[in-house]
């Protein structure tokens, strides 16, 4: 059985990622890209779906983990009855190879390790042909299945059924290097890697990247780690930013809300781009803009809300039977049917991100501004269409208030590009569309009785995406309608002090079951508290949220309050970029001492909460 989601650390070479458990097992690895079929898939089943286990033979061994400095070289220190040893795990950056390194080094006494390898290519649908190709002095094992091949070097492994096992022992100051390299099966076996040089260059690159982070505010360690996670999920060559490293980790344990997040959502990537730009990284912004231009090239009417890492369009959703699911949560999905949805907000997210890039000095090209004009033309043609919204509901499309606000934002940014930026475009028409959209939202997106923004037209429900309205400039954070909206969220969406996206039992999303609080939403609430003067509340919630990160600073999509567990895909880009935004908001108000008088209320569980008591309209 897989480990708890919060027990996993990530390794990344900015082409793909591996997840390593506290038990020393690599349970998830897709090669050569984040969205390639898995080679190790025990995360979504058990050892039979593939893993690489390396841990002390002592069953009572204990460990502590950390990343080396500001990077993704993972150091796990094991303590046993006979000694202390460390395992250094890394995926080398920048060598144009697909390597995984596991260095075992003795610290004190002698420690015996056990190693077990189960290679299961193609989401565990293939059993490889394995052969020994080394010598007693230089052991080497090659496994081949279809287009995939790996070579494992460094310690002797012997076949035991469909697994390969071995042991190794290190004394003080002794080192054993284990390496695994993926390569296309039609090519020759790659040469051995220089482990010392690879570890040094990888550590140096991550430290250098972290040194460029422009941030000196509160929660700096969490901000730095979060920005690094975003970089670790950004493909080095294409600039595509995946939403998470995994597929089908459940939002509800044992439930069906299991999705493949190993793709590039225009929305999430746009938000990540803004986070990079706000902290000094324009090269990533330029790379992503290039990715966007390639991805949507052609007829803009064919624009999708998400793409593959290289701009791939074919992301059709399928269910796998070869992977039983995390703790039995089925189905396991690859691809994502949301690619077929119309989500009206995404063009607004793109326009905001590209305006931010322009204001930060990234000049428009011969193609980038015409692309934005074409996106606005497309949006105008669909301005009266219902959509599936930011939460990708699989029920009936509606007029989601957040989506309508993002349409407003798209035309607002287009008009500003002409008025303030000197670019060409039908500014009067865009301004008329923008102003008409505001009038519509103010008329239909606000509850008539209590004066708060609603999830969609014609309902009294709220959802957490409404917290983004002040962030995109639609209204002020202390607008009375926003204060009432926050009060209604605190009344209906807070569970155990954390915020749900919406009430699944009331707002039909076309799916069975429920879910846990969505971490990004709670970070958005921190920002709303900070920007509306509730700084003490914002800090208290931020402290709690940062404390939910695992031992190496990673956050998943959701959090199971009742059982204290991470839930959903991990590490989740949206959670980490929302953390960065919340920290920025608190940094922006630091020293102002703003905290209005609060009226005590309770959340949906009856737990103590605080909320302003705005006057009714």
KAVENQUI-V296907 format. One record per residue. N is the residue number from 1. PHI is phi in whole degrees, -180 to 180 (none if undefined). OMEGA is omega as a letter, one per 40 degrees, with the letter a starting at -180 (* if undefined). Layout:
n=N phi=PHI omega=OMEGA
n=N phi=PHI omega=OMEGA
This chain:
n=1 phi=none omega=i
n=2 phi=-67 omega=i
n=3 phi=-77 omega=i
n=4 phi=-54 omega=a
n=5 phi=-57 omega=a
n=6 phi=-72 omega=i
n=7 phi=-87 omega=a
n=8 phi=-101 omega=i
n=9 phi=-107 omega=a
n=10 phi=-106 omega=i
n=11 phi=-115 omega=a
n=12 phi=-149 omega=i
n=13 phi=-112 omega=a
n=14 phi=64 omega=i
n=15 phi=-126 omega=i
n=16 phi=-156 omega=a
n=17 phi=-149 omega=i
n=18 phi=-122 omega=i
n=19 phi=-112 omega=a
n=20 phi=-115 omega=a
n=21 phi=-85 omega=i
n=22 phi=-65 omega=i
n=23 phi=-84 omega=i
n=24 phi=85 omega=a
n=25 phi=-107 omega=i
n=26 phi=-86 omega=a
n=27 phi=-104 omega=i
n=28 phi=-147 omega=i
n=29 phi=-159 omega=i
n=30 phi=-114 omega=a
n=31 phi=-134 omega=e
n=32 phi=-95 omega=a
n=33 phi=-119 omega=i
n=34 phi=-54 omega=a
n=35 phi=-100 omega=i
n=36 phi=-73 omega=i
n=37 phi=-59 omega=a
n=38 phi=-72 omega=i
n=39 phi=-99 omega=i
n=40 phi=-116 omega=a
n=41 phi=-129 omega=a
n=42 phi=-60 omega=i
n=43 phi=-56 omega=a
n=44 phi=-110 omega=i
n=45 phi=173 omega=i
n=46 phi=-147 omega=a
n=47 phi=-59 omega=a
n=48 phi=-67 omega=i
n=49 phi=-90 omega=i
n=50 phi=108 omega=i
n=51 phi=-165 omega=i
n=52 phi=-128 omega=a
n=53 phi=-97 omega=i
n=54 phi=-146 omega=a
n=55 phi=-158 omega=i
n=56 phi=-61 omega=i
n=57 phi=-68 omega=i
n=58 phi=-65 omega=a
n=59 phi=-68 omega=a
n=60 phi=-97 omega=i
n=61 phi=-62 omega=i
n=62 phi=-118 omega=a
n=63 phi=-144 omega=i
n=64 phi=-130 omega=a
n=65 phi=-129 omega=i
n=66 phi=-162 omega=i
n=67 phi=-88 omega=i
n=68 phi=-72 omega=i
n=69 phi=60 omega=a
n=70 phi=-96 omega=a
n=71 phi=-152 omega=a
n=72 phi=-125 omega=i
n=73 phi=-92 omega=a
n=74 phi=-93 omega=i
n=75 phi=-117 omega=i
n=76 phi=-113 omega=a
n=77 phi=-98 omega=a
n=78 phi=-101 omega=i
n=79 phi=-118 omega=i
n=80 phi=-124 omega=i
n=81 phi=-66 omega=a
n=82 phi=-108 omega=a
n=83 phi=168 omega=a
n=84 phi=-130 omega=i
n=85 phi=-147 omega=i
n=86 phi=-122 omega=i
n=87 phi=-113 omega=i
n=88 phi=-105 omega=a
n=89 phi=-109 omega=i
n=90 phi=-160 omega=i
n=91 phi=-115 omega=a
n=92 phi=-59 omega=i
n=93 phi=-99 omega=i
n=94 phi=84 omega=a
n=95 phi=-102 omega=i
n=96 phi=60 omega=i
n=97 phi=-123 omega=i
n=98 phi=-122 omega=a
n=99 phi=-114 omega=i
n=100 phi=-130 omega=a
n=101 phi=-112 omega=i
n=102 phi=-136 omega=a
n=103 phi=-98 omega=i
n=104 phi=-106 omega=a
n=105 phi=-132 omega=a
n=106 phi=-79 omega=i
n=107 phi=-112 omega=a
n=108 phi=-156 omega=i
n=109 phi=66 omega=i
n=110 phi=-130 omega=a
n=111 phi=-129 omega=i
n=112 phi=-96 omega=i
n=113 phi=-109 omega=i
n=114 phi=-111 omega=a
n=115 phi=-129 omega=i
n=116 phi=-138 omega=a
n=117 phi=-119 omega=i
n=118 phi=-130 omega=a
n=119 phi=-92 omega=a
n=120 phi=-134 omega=a
n=121 phi=-65 omega=i
n=122 phi=56 omega=i
n=123 phi=55 omega=i
n=124 phi=66 omega=i
n=125 phi=-92 omega=a
n=126 phi=-127 omega=i
n=127 phi=-111 omega=a
n=128 phi=-76 omega=i
n=129 phi=-88 omega=a
n=130 phi=-118 omega=i
n=131 phi=-141 omega=i
n=132 phi=-84 omega=a
n=133 phi=-125 omega=a
n=134 phi=-100 omega=i
n=135 phi=-127 omega=i
n=136 phi=-56 omega=i
n=137 phi=-82 omega=a
n=138 phi=-136 omega=a
n=139 phi=-63 omega=a
n=140 phi=-155 omega=a
n=141 phi=-132 omega=a
n=142 phi=-120 omega=i
n=143 phi=-122 omega=a
n=144 phi=-132 omega=i
n=145 phi=-152 omega=i
n=146 phi=57 omega=a
n=147 phi=-81 omega=a
n=148 phi=-106 omega=i
n=149 phi=-146 omega=i
n=150 phi=-134 omega=i
n=151 phi=-123 omega=i
n=152 phi=-114 omega=a
n=153 phi=-133 omega=i
n=154 phi=125 omega=i
n=155 phi=-154 omega=a
n=156 phi=-73 omega=i
n=157 phi=-124 omega=i
n=158 phi=-121 omega=a
n=159 phi=-70 omega=i
n=160 phi=-136 omega=a
n=161 phi=64 omega=i
n=162 phi=-97 omega=i
n=163 phi=-119 omega=i
n=164 phi=-123 omega=a
n=165 phi=-128 omega=i
n=166 phi=-169 omega=i
n=167 phi=-132 omega=i
n=168 phi=-151 omega=a
n=169 phi=-129 omega=i
n=170 phi=-125 omega=i
n=171 phi=-101 omega=a
n=172 phi=-57 omega=i
n=173 phi=69 omega=i
n=174 phi=-92 omega=a
n=175 phi=-135 omega=i
n=176 phi=-127 omega=a
n=177 phi=-104 omega=i
n=178 phi=-111 omega=a
n=179 phi=-133 omega=i
n=180 phi=-130 omega=a
n=181 phi=-128 omega=i
n=182 phi=-88 omega=i
n=183 phi=-155 omega=i
n=184 phi=-61 omega=a
n=185 phi=-66 omega=i
n=186 phi=-84 omega=a
n=187 phi=-103 omega=i
n=188 phi=-71 omega=i
n=189 phi=-62 omega=a
n=190 phi=-65 omega=i
n=191 phi=-69 omega=i
n=192 phi=-64 omega=i
n=193 phi=-94 omega=i
n=194 phi=-81 omega=a
n=195 phi=-64 omega=i
n=196 phi=-58 omega=a
n=197 phi=-66 omega=a
n=198 phi=-66 omega=i
n=199 phi=-64 omega=a
n=200 phi=-66 omega=a
n=201 phi=-70 omega=i
n=202 phi=-66 omega=i
n=203 phi=-61 omega=a
n=204 phi=-65 omega=a
n=205 phi=-66 omega=a
n=206 phi=-64 omega=i
n=207 phi=-64 omega=a
n=208 phi=-64 omega=i
n=209 phi=-64 omega=a
n=210 phi=-64 omega=i
n=211 phi=-63 omega=a
n=212 phi=-84 omega=a
n=213 phi=-73 omega=a
n=214 phi=-94 omega=i
n=215 phi=-161 omega=i
n=216 phi=-132 omega=a
n=217 phi=-90 omega=i
n=218 phi=-68 omega=i
n=219 phi=60 omega=a
n=220 phi=-59 omega=a
n=221 phi=-59 omega=i
n=222 phi=-68 omega=i
n=223 phi=-66 omega=a
n=224 phi=-61 omega=i
n=225 phi=-62 omega=a
n=226 phi=-65 omega=i
n=227 phi=-63 omega=i
n=228 phi=-67 omega=i
n=229 phi=-61 omega=i
n=230 phi=-61 omega=i
n=231 phi=-68 omega=i
n=232 phi=-66 omega=i
n=233 phi=-97 omega=a
n=234 phi=-104 omega=a
n=235 phi=-69 omega=a
n=236 phi=-59 omega=a
n=237 phi=-88 omega=a
n=238 phi=-88 omega=a
n=239 phi=84 omega=i
n=240 phi=-68 omega=a
n=241 phi=-114 omega=a
n=242 phi=-80 omega=a
n=243 phi=-76 omega=i
n=244 phi=-166 omega=a
n=245 phi=-88 omega=a
n=246 phi=-129 omega=i
n=247 phi=-124 omega=i
n=248 phi=67 omega=i
n=249 phi=-72 omega=a
n=250 phi=-75 omega=i
n=251 phi=-77 omega=i
n=252 phi=-131 omega=a
n=253 phi=-60 omega=a
n=254 phi=85 omega=a
n=255 phi=-98 omega=a
n=256 phi=-102 omega=a
n=257 phi=-83 omega=a
n=258 phi=-127 omega=a
n=259 phi=-128 omega=i
n=260 phi=-93 omega=a
n=261 phi=-107 omega=a
n=262 phi=-89 omega=a
n=263 phi=-131 omega=a
n=264 phi=-106 omega=i
n=265 phi=-83 omega=i
n=266 phi=-57 omega=a
n=267 phi=-64 omega=a
n=268 phi=-63 omega=i
n=269 phi=-66 omega=i
n=270 phi=-64 omega=i
n=271 phi=-65 omega=i
n=272 phi=-64 omega=i
n=273 phi=-58 omega=i
n=274 phi=-63 omega=i
n=275 phi=-64 omega=i
n=276 phi=-61 omega=a
n=277 phi=-62 omega=a
n=278 phi=-68 omega=a
n=279 phi=-124 omega=i
n=280 phi=97 omega=a
n=281 phi=-112 omega=i
n=282 phi=-89 omega=i
n=283 phi=-63 omega=i
n=284 phi=-64 omega=i
n=285 phi=-64 omega=a
n=286 phi=-65 omega=i
n=287 phi=-65 omega=a
n=288 phi=-69 omega=i
n=289 phi=-61 omega=i
n=290 phi=-63 omega=i
n=291 phi=-60 omega=a
n=292 phi=-62 omega=a
n=293 phi=-60 omega=i
n=294 phi=-71 omega=a
n=295 phi=-65 omega=a
n=296 phi=-100 omega=i
n=297 phi=-57 omega=a
n=298 phi=109 omega=a
n=299 phi=-77 omega=a
n=300 phi=-65 omega=i
n=301 phi=-66 omega=i
n=302 phi=-96 omega=a
n=303 phi=-60 omega=i
n=304 phi=-110 omega=i
n=305 phi=-84 omega=i
n=306 phi=-155 omega=a
n=307 phi=-145 omega=i
n=308 phi=-75 omega=a
n=309 phi=-60 omega=a
n=310 phi=-100 omega=a
n=311 phi=92 omega=i
n=312 phi=-59 omega=a
n=313 phi=-102 omega=a
n=314 phi=-84 omega=a
n=315 phi=-120 omega=a
n=316 phi=-52 omega=a
n=317 phi=-82 omega=i
n=318 phi=-134 omega=i
n=319 phi=-108 omega=a
n=320 phi=-101 omega=i
n=321 phi=-99 omega=a
n=322 phi=-77 omega=i
n=323 phi=-114 omega=a
n=324 phi=-68 omega=a
n=325 phi=103 omega=i
n=326 phi=-66 omega=a
n=327 phi=51 omega=i
n=328 phi=83 omega=i
n=329 phi=-74 omega=a
n=330 phi=-125 omega=e
n=331 phi=-85 omega=i
n=332 phi=-89 omega=a
n=333 phi=-116 omega=i
n=334 phi=-124 omega=a
n=335 phi=77 omega=a
n=336 phi=-153 omega=a
n=337 phi=-66 omega=i
n=338 phi=-61 omega=i
n=339 phi=-61 omega=a
n=340 phi=-88 omega=a
n=341 phi=-81 omega=i
n=342 phi=-98 omega=i
n=343 phi=-120 omega=a
n=344 phi=-67 omega=a
n=345 phi=-79 omega=a
n=346 phi=-67 omega=a
n=347 phi=-65 omega=i
n=348 phi=-62 omega=i
n=349 phi=-62 omega=i
n=350 phi=-64 omega=a
n=351 phi=-64 omega=i
n=352 phi=-65 omega=a
n=353 phi=-63 omega=a
n=354 phi=-72 omega=i
n=355 phi=-65 omega=i
n=356 phi=-59 omega=i
n=357 phi=-62 omega=a
n=358 phi=-64 omega=a
n=359 phi=-68 omega=i
n=360 phi=-88 omega=i
n=361 phi=103 omega=i
n=362 phi=-86 omega=a
n=363 phi=-68 omega=i
n=364 phi=-67 omega=i
n=365 phi=-104 omega=i
n=366 phi=-63 omega=a
n=367 phi=-110 omega=a
n=368 phi=-70 omega=i
n=369 phi=-73 omega=i
n=370 phi=-57 omega=i
n=371 phi=-62 omega=a
n=372 phi=-66 omega=i
n=373 phi=-62 omega=i
n=374 phi=-66 omega=i
n=375 phi=-63 omega=i
n=376 phi=-69 omega=i
n=377 phi=-62 omega=i
n=378 phi=-61 omega=a
n=379 phi=-64 omega=i
n=380 phi=-62 omega=a
n=381 phi=-65 omega=a
n=382 phi=-109 omega=a
n=383 phi=-65 omega=a
n=384 phi=-99 omega=a
n=385 phi=-84 omega=i
n=386 phi=-72 omega=a
n=387 phi=-146 omega=a
n=388 phi=-93 omega=i
n=389 phi=78 omega=a
n=390 phi=-61 omega=a
n=391 phi=-92 omega=i
n=392 phi=56 omega=a
n=393 phi=-60 omega=i
n=394 phi=-103 omega=i
n=395 phi=-91 omega=a
n=396 phi=-69 omega=i
n=397 phi=-61 omega=a
n=398 phi=-144 omega=i
n=399 phi=-93 omega=i
n=400 phi=-77 omega=a
n=401 phi=-61 omega=i
n=402 phi=-60 omega=i
n=403 phi=-62 omega=i
n=404 phi=-65 omega=i
n=405 phi=-64 omega=i
n=406 phi=-71 omega=i
n=407 phi=-65 omega=i
n=408 phi=-54 omega=a
n=409 phi=-64 omega=a
n=410 phi=-61 omega=a
n=411 phi=-71 omega=i
n=412 phi=-63 omega=a
n=413 phi=-69 omega=i
n=414 phi=-63 omega=i
n=415 phi=-64 omega=i
n=416 phi=-66 omega=i
n=417 phi=-62 omega=i
n=418 phi=-80 omega=a
n=419 phi=-65 omega=a
n=420 phi=-101 omega=a
n=421 phi=-101 omega=i
n=422 phi=76 omega=i
n=423 phi=-84 omega=a
n=424 phi=-96 omega=i
n=425 phi=165 omega=a
n=426 phi=-76 omega=a
n=427 phi=-62 omega=a
n=428 phi=-64 omega=i
n=429 phi=-66 omega=i
n=430 phi=-64 omega=i
n=431 phi=-66 omega=i
n=432 phi=-65 omega=i
n=433 phi=-64 omega=i
n=434 phi=-60 omega=a
n=435 phi=-68 omega=i
n=436 phi=-66 omega=i
n=437 phi=-66 omega=i
n=438 phi=-60 omega=i
n=439 phi=-61 omega=i
n=440 phi=-64 omega=a
n=441 phi=-63 omega=a
n=442 phi=-63 omega=a
n=443 phi=-87 omega=a
n=444 phi=-112 omega=a
n=445 phi=-101 omega=a
n=446 phi=-125 omega=a
n=447 phi=-62 omega=a
n=448 phi=-66 omega=a
n=449 phi=-83 omega=a
n=450 phi=-111 omega=i
n=451 phi=72 omega=i
n=452 phi=-113 omega=i
n=453 phi=-67 omega=a
n=454 phi=-109 omega=a
n=455 phi=-60 omega=i
n=456 phi=-150 omega=a
n=457 phi=-65 omega=i
n=458 phi=87 omega=i
n=459 phi=-123 omega=i
n=460 phi=-104 omega=i
n=461 phi=-74 omega=i
n=462 phi=-114 omega=i
n=463 phi=-143 omega=a
n=464 phi=-68 omega=i
n=465 phi=-64 omega=i
n=466 phi=-66 omega=i
n=467 phi=-65 omega=a
n=468 phi=-83 omega=a
n=469 phi=-58 omega=i
n=470 phi=-66 omega=a
n=471 phi=-65 omega=a
n=472 phi=-98 omega=i
n=473 phi=90 omega=a
n=474 phi=-70 omega=i
n=475 phi=-152 omega=i
n=476 phi=-78 omega=i
n=477 phi=-63 omega=i
n=478 phi=-100 omega=i
n=479 phi=-55 omega=a
n=480 phi=-53 omega=i
n=481 phi=-66 omega=i
n=482 phi=-68 omega=i
n=483 phi=-62 omega=i
n=484 phi=-68 omega=i
n=485 phi=-63 omega=i
n=486 phi=-63 omega=i
n=487 phi=-61 omega=i
n=488 phi=-69 omega=i
n=489 phi=-62 omega=i
n=490 phi=-62 omega=a
n=491 phi=-75 omega=a
n=492 phi=-113 omega=a
n=493 phi=-110 omega=i
n=494 phi=-77 omega=i
n=495 phi=-134 omega=a
n=496 phi=61 omega=i
n=497 phi=85 omega=i
n=498 phi=-118 omega=a
n=499 phi=-100 omega=i
n=500 phi=-80 omega=i
n=501 phi=-69 omega=i
n=502 phi=-165 omega=i
n=503 phi=-89 omega=a
n=504 phi=-64 omega=a
n=505 phi=-74 omega=a
n=506 phi=-110 omega=a
n=507 phi=-91 omega=a
n=508 phi=-59 omega=i
n=509 phi=-112 omega=i
n=510 phi=82 omega=a
n=511 phi=-129 omega=i
n=512 phi=-83 omega=i
n=513 phi=80 omega=a
n=514 phi=-129 omega=a
n=515 phi=-155 omega=a
n=516 phi=-100 omega=i
n=517 phi=-53 omega=a
n=518 phi=-93 omega=a
n=519 phi=-61 omega=a
n=520 phi=-58 omega=a
n=521 phi=-64 omega=i
n=522 phi=-68 omega=i
n=523 phi=-67 omega=i
n=524 phi=-61 omega=i
n=525 phi=-66 omega=i
n=526 phi=-57 omega=a
n=527 phi=-62 omega=i
n=528 phi=-62 omega=i
n=529 phi=-58 omega=a
n=530 phi=-62 omega=a
n=531 phi=-75 omega=i
n=532 phi=-102 omega=i
n=533 phi=97 omega=i
n=534 phi=-92 omega=a
n=535 phi=-65 omega=a
n=536 phi=-62 omega=i
n=537 phi=-65 omega=i
n=538 phi=-62 omega=i
n=539 phi=-65 omega=a
n=540 phi=-63 omega=i
n=541 phi=-68 omega=i
n=542 phi=-63 omega=i
n=543 phi=-58 omega=a
n=544 phi=-67 omega=a
n=545 phi=-65 omega=i
n=546 phi=-61 omega=i
n=547 phi=-69 omega=i
n=548 phi=-83 omega=i
n=549 phi=-62 omega=a
n=550 phi=-77 omega=a
n=551 phi=-65 omega=i
n=552 phi=-116 omega=i
n=553 phi=85 omega=a
n=554 phi=-100 omega=i
n=555 phi=-125 omega=i
n=556 phi=-91 omega=a
n=557 phi=-77 omega=a
n=558 phi=-134 omega=a
n=559 phi=-137 omega=i
n=560 phi=-84 omega=a
n=561 phi=-64 omega=a
n=562 phi=-63 omega=a
n=563 phi=-109 omega=i
n=564 phi=61 omega=a
n=565 phi=-129 omega=i
n=566 phi=-71 omega=i
n=567 phi=-141 omega=i
n=568 phi=83 omega=a
n=569 phi=-64 omega=a
n=570 phi=-148 omega=d
n=571 phi=-67 omega=a
n=572 phi=-97 omega=a
n=573 phi=-58 omega=a
n=574 phi=-63 omega=i
n=575 phi=-62 omega=a
n=576 phi=-72 omega=i
n=577 phi=-73 omega=i
n=578 phi=-69 omega=i
n=579 phi=-60 omega=a
n=580 phi=-61 omega=i
n=581 phi=-63 omega=i
n=582 phi=-66 omega=i
n=583 phi=-64 omega=i
n=584 phi=-61 omega=a
n=585 phi=-65 omega=i
n=586 phi=-66 omega=i
n=587 phi=-63 omega=a
n=588 phi=-68 omega=a
n=589 phi=-105 omega=a
n=590 phi=-58 omega=i
n=591 phi=91 omega=i
n=592 phi=-79 omega=i
n=593 phi=67 omega=a
n=594 phi=-80 omega=i
n=595 phi=-162 omega=a
n=596 phi=-66 omega=i
n=597 phi=-66 omega=a
n=598 phi=-109 omega=i
n=599 phi=-95 omega=a
n=600 phi=-66 omega=i
n=601 phi=-136 omega=i
n=602 phi=-128 omega=i
n=603 phi=-86 omega=a
n=604 phi=-65 omega=i
n=605 phi=-93 omega=a
n=606 phi=86 omega=i
n=607 phi=-74 omega=a
n=608 phi=-63 omega=i
n=609 phi=-144 omega=i
n=610 phi=-129 omega=i
n=611 phi=-156 omega=i
n=612 phi=-68 omega=i
n=613 phi=-111 omega=a
n=614 phi=-70 omega=i
n=615 phi=-68 omega=i
n=616 phi=-70 omega=i
n=617 phi=-64 omega=*
